[in-house]
Amino acid sequence: MKSAIITGTGIYEIPGFDLEKKTIDTPYGPALVNIARKDDFELIYLARHGLDHSTPPHNINYRANLKALQMLGVQQVLATYAVGSISREIPPMAMAVLTDFLDFTHGRPLTFFEGGKTGLAHIDLNEPYCPVLRDKMLALAPKVGLDLHPEAVYAATNGPRLETPAEIRMYARLGADVIGMTGVPEVVLARELNMHFAGVAYSINWAAGLEKEISFVGDKMGHLTDKLAALLIRTLQGGDAAYDCRCEQTVQFMYPPRK
């Protein structure tokens, strides 16, 4: 099963892997990916902001990125997200496996299915992230020296501005544990393509209003993000997972696409 890793803020390489840049022309525009190779293992690596972090979250072409992965035959994806902490159980420099999300983005294309030739479909998001990949990461985390919080609700905002204290209080009351700017529509589009998709959030600051000032710890996380990259590789290298999830049956067509 072909695999991919998507990373954002703070992770711009896969240690030990040689990268070959490749542009994939999709119906939604070009997507820049990297063919990552080490010994006999190969995967697709995509830096959503670009390797030089030049693309802001609201301008990322999420549809082109996910479509490019599908065109390359990718079926399982692990993604990382730099976040702000809302829950005291996930402080800065902690990591958590995502289990659900709240979407507060706007102005972003959220679907591949827009009617007409593209068809019309609804997707089942009762379990947004693949439970098989999630459990596999949790089992392997201690072997690379990581302590992953087993669940987290991700609140997705548009960016690039940070949130206000009042907004953070609202998100907390709605059940959000962490907050970021790129988790949606990425997971939604992966689901529409029947991919096995899981995400890990790593906190680089307390969200607004929780401390006197926002202090970023991103520059202190190098050793942790290296371990996170190692965890992603081990999770994907361990052979094809025995998928007993419903990730490949989430799309329910009301009107199928036409060629």
N, C-alpha and C positions, 0 to 999 in steps of 0.2 A: 504494500500500500504506500503510495507516494505521500510524502510529508512536507509540511512547510512551517516555518516560524515567522511570526510577525512581531516586530519590536517597535518601541517608541522612544520617548525621552530617556537618555542615559545609557542606552544599549545600541551601539552602532556597528557591532561586529559579532561574529560567532568565533570565539577563541579556538585556534588550532585548525580552522577551516580555510581553504583557499576559495576566494570568491571570484566568480565570472559574471560580470554585469551583462544583463540581457534586457532589451526592450520588447515588450509584448504588445502588439497592436490589438486592441479589443474593440467591440462595438461602442464602448464608452470612453474611448481615448487610450493613449499609450500608458503602459504601466512599466516601471523600472523594477526589475527583480534581480536577484543574485542567485546563481547556481552555486551552492556551497558544497564543497567536496573535501572529504578526509578519508584516506585509504580507500576502502570499497564502499563507503557510505556517502550518499548524496541526498540533499534536500534543497528546497527552495527557501531562500531567505529574503524577506521583504521588510525594509525599514520604512514605516508608514510616513514619516516626516522627511525621508531622504537621509542618506548617510551624512549629509552636512546639516541636517535639521533645518531645512529652508522652507518647508511647507507647513503653514499653521493648521491646526486641527479642523477648522471650518472649511478649509480649501482642499483637503485631501480628497482625491478621487477614489472613494471607497469602492464604488462599483467596478471601476477599471482594475483595481488591485485584486479584488476577490475573483472577478471574471478571469483575470490572467492566471491565477492559481488553478482555477478549474480547467482552463485551456491547456495547462501543463500537466494535467492529470492528478492534481492534489486531491486527496480525500480526507486527510487528517491535518488539523492546524492547531498549533499552540501559540497563544499571543500573550504579550506582556504589556502592562499598563502602569505608568507612573501616576500616582494618585495622591490626593490629600486625605488625611485621616479624619473621619467624623466619629467613629466608634473608639472609645478608650481602649478597647481590647485589641485594636490594630494601630499601635503608635507608629510614629516615623521610624523607618528602617525595618519595620515588620512587613511580612508578605502574607497574602491570603489568596486562596483559590476562590474564584467567582462562582456564585450559585444563582444569582438573579440580578436584574437591573431595573432602574427607573429611567425613563427617557425624557429629558427636558431640552433636547436639541431642536433646532428649527432651520428650515431652508436647505436641508440635506436630502438628496434622493434616498428614500428608504427601502426601495424595492426594485427588483428586476422586472416585476410583472405589472405593467402599466396599461393593460388592455390591448386590443387589436392583435397585432402579430406577436407581441410579447406574452399574451395570455393574461389571465386573471387568477390569482391564487391567494389563499390564506395559509399561514403557517402556524403550526402548533408550537407555542413557546411555554408550555407547561413546565418544561425543563430546558431553559435556554442554552445551558452549557453541557457538553457531553459528560455523563456521569462516569463512563469507563475511563476516559482520559483523566478526569479529575481524580478518581480513586487511585489511578496508577501514579500520578504525580505525588499524591499524599503518601503513598507507600514508599516511593523512592527518595523523597525529600531528606529523610535522616541520613541516607547513604552518601549524600553530598554535603552534609552539614547544615541543612536548612530546617527551620521550624515553620511550617506553613499553617496559618490559621485555616481551619477546614471549611469555612464558609464566609461569604461576604456579599452584600448587595451593593452594586455599583450604580451611582447616580451619574448620568451622562449629561453634561452641559455643553453649550456651544463653543465657549471660548471665543477669542483667546484671552479675554479678561478672566480674572479669578472671581470667585463668588463673594457676596457680601455676608456679614454675620447673620442677618435676618434670613437670607436664603439658606444658609447652612442649618439654622434652627429648623426651618421648614423641612429640609431634606431629612434631618435626623428624626423628626416626628413621623415622617413617611416611611421610615425604616432603612434609610441608607446608612451603610457603614463606611464607604469610601466614595470619593468623588473625582471624576476625570472628564476628559473632553473628547475621547476617541473610541470609547467602547461601543457606541451606537453611531452609525448603523452596521458596524463591522460584524458583530455577532448575528444580526438579523439577516444580512446578505449571505453569510456563510450557511445559515440555516436554510435559506431559499435554495442553495446549491447542494443541499443534502450532505454537507461536510460534517465530520466529527470535529467539533471546535470547543476548545477550553481556554480559559484565561487566568492569568495570575496577576494580581495587583501588588505593587510594592510602593510603600508610602514614602514620600520625600518631604512631607510637611504636615503640620496640623492644619485643618481647614480654618477658614476665617472665623474669628470670634472665640475660638477655643483656648487660645493663649493671647498674651498681650500683643504679640506681633507674629507675623508669619516668618518662620525661619526654615529655609530649605536645607536639607541634608544630602542632596543629590551627589555632591562632591565627596561624600564620605561612604558611598555605597558601592564603590568599585569591587571590593572583595565579595559583597553579597550578590551583585548582578553577575559576576563571573560564575558564582555557584548556581545562580538561577539558570544561566545559559547551559551549564553542565547538566542541570536537572532536565531541561527541555530536551537536550540531546539524548540523555539516557532513556527518557520516556518514549521518544520516537524510535530509538535504535533497538528497543527490546523486542523487535519482531512485530508482526501484525497483531493488534489486540483482538481478543475474542469479544467482538462487539455484540452485546445483548441489549443495546439501547435502541431507541426509536429515532435516532438522528437521521436516518435515511428514509423515514416515512413521515416527515413533518409537513411536507407540502401537500396541500389539498386544492387541486385545481377546480375552479368553477367554470373556467373557459381555457382550454389548453392553448399553448403557443402554436402559431402557424409558421410554416417554412416559406 
